[in-house]
Amino acid sequence: MKVAIMGAGLSGLSCAIELEKHGIEPYIFERRSRVGDRFINAEVFAGMYSRPILDEVRYLSEELGIFVQPASNIKDLIVYSPKKKAVLSGPVGFVSIRGRHRDALENQLARQVHSPIHYHSEHTYEELLREYTHVVLATGDADYVKKIQNFHEDATVTLIGVTVEGEFTRNTVFTWFDNRFAPHGGYGFLIPFSPTEATVVLAFAEYKGLQAYDKTALWEMFFNRVCTDLNQNLKVTDQFEVNEYVMGIAESPRLGNTFFVGNCYGALMPGMGFGQFASILTGVYAAKDIVGLGRYETLTNELRHSYDHSRTLRRMMETLDNDGLDNFVQMLNGVWGRMLVHSRVNVLKWASYAARPWVALHKGPESQ
């Protein structure tokens, strides 16, 4: 058995860790010069997406033998709309660092892999398919998947982000919903990854048929709002922009002996755009299938349901005007907010069921 892993990101490295536990040394191919060869930014493990699992980091350690050290836990999530504010307190999740940082999540996983990683790889999927018995496609985007099979594309997303210096409480994360700068279900967030550094990101979908946004104007309005709400003049030290990033899910998680993992599978949850936990799980599940410990389609079934629930909630958010966003944030100050943080019940699942009649009656931009 010869297993090729195409991509040394979260899902590819997790797959390698699991394969090595069962005596299989995979061949890992990475087109970049190093693991985590990208801009430094902060992301989150958002526990509300993984219910009934309350603590994703603990689950990875105890159940899967994958060890990650977050930059911090999240004690408070502060949510803003145009006129309202909600504070969700409790075990919200964890902050992780990504990119060219020694403690970045991908670098932590790479230190647990013993198999060599072949950098600057120019191997194509077709070449690997001829030489290896199994191919795990973990490239981090949907380009290859769209060539190979049907990929259900829900939206293309623009991300504008910066690293800032300021004074931050590491256990507090902020998010903003406001159609004036984050149209059609977009959002912004600030995630600290040290007491003096944070990532600030504005994310919004670009749908066909919609007039192109003035991204510069949207960003300036959003960044001014962030500085105002934090009462700080934040200093930008680095910046990045990602355009036309595809958000969707593969029709088939496995075709023949090819496994689609990470964002090639559809691990990026549409609701808030995070998918670290799901990416790691897909890598582990693909390895379990390869060594005969389960069927990949069955193991990933719950992840597919989570994606569908998250997509429904995103479409609901796309239909809300700013008054509706104010009402939504106001609700988070009550029982819904407490349940999202503290309950083992999959609140997002049941909220998506409740939202489906609303979504059916209110056409979102993707159908216009």
Secondary structure, 3 states (H helix, E strand, C coil): CCEEEECCCHHHHHHHHHHHHCCCCCEEECCCCCCCCCCCEEEEEEHHHCCCCCCHHHHHHHHHCCCCCCCEEEEEEEEECCCCEEEEEEEEEEEEEECCCCCCHHHHHHCCCCCCEECCCCCCHHHHHHHCCEEEECCCCCHHHHHHCCEEEEEEEEEEEEEEECCCCCCEEEEECCCCCCCCCCEEEEEECCCCEEEEEEEEEECCCCCCCCHHHHHHHHHHHHHHHHCCCCEEEEEEEEEEEEEEEECCCEECCEEECHHHCCCCCCCCCCCHHHHHHHHHHHHHHHCCCCCHHHHCHHHHHHHHHHHHHHHHHHHCCHHHHHHHHHHHCCHHHHHHHHCCCCHHHHHHHHHHHHHHHCCCHHHC
